[in-house]
Amino acid sequence: MLRSLLLAAVFGCAAAFSLGQSATTQAARLAVPTGTRVQEARLALDELCAARGRGPQALPTTQLAEELLGKAQRRGDDAGSTYALLERARTLALGLPNGSLALRATRAAAEQFQLDSFALFRDTLSQLALKDTPAPLVVHHSIRQALLAIEQERYDYAASFADIAVRAARRSKDARLLQ
């Protein structure tokens, strides 16, 4: 019942909201890099993260993920490195209790590369919904993505996002989210 109420609310609000997709068009985004260039960037990143994650100067995971995300956003010339940095920042951030950094990394990847942004956000939000991530954050972003999916007539994704929002609300047992 909660799912059907949420879907009705989402479909009813779709006309009222005009959230719009990022100003970056699909054509302006970079193709997802493949091949040896990305593999080399991932290997270099593995070494960097291993070095930064141990010893007396070890960085906390949050700080390391923030640093990688910052480097990715400043690095526009090498698509392979940028993609590897965003991928690793997102992966590290998914292990953290607060999901906002994972959502920022997901958004950056979706804006810079020709990815299926709905699939990427669905994966991120699904993982966050299973963790101790604050439920209002997951619910808010899931509903926002559902509205975007409806605007683009991607109803399969809209339903997925609605399900994620309901799961997160139920898991939190927060009466305000369940209403």
Secondary structure as UniProt FT lines:
FT   HELIX           2..13
FT   TURN            14..16
FT   HELIX           26..28
FT   HELIX           36..52
FT   TURN            56..57
FT   HELIX           61..74
FT   HELIX           79..94
FT   HELIX           100..112
FT   HELIX           117..129
FT   TURN            130..132
FT   HELIX           135..151
FT   TURN            152..153
FT   HELIX           155..172
FT   HELIX           175..178
//
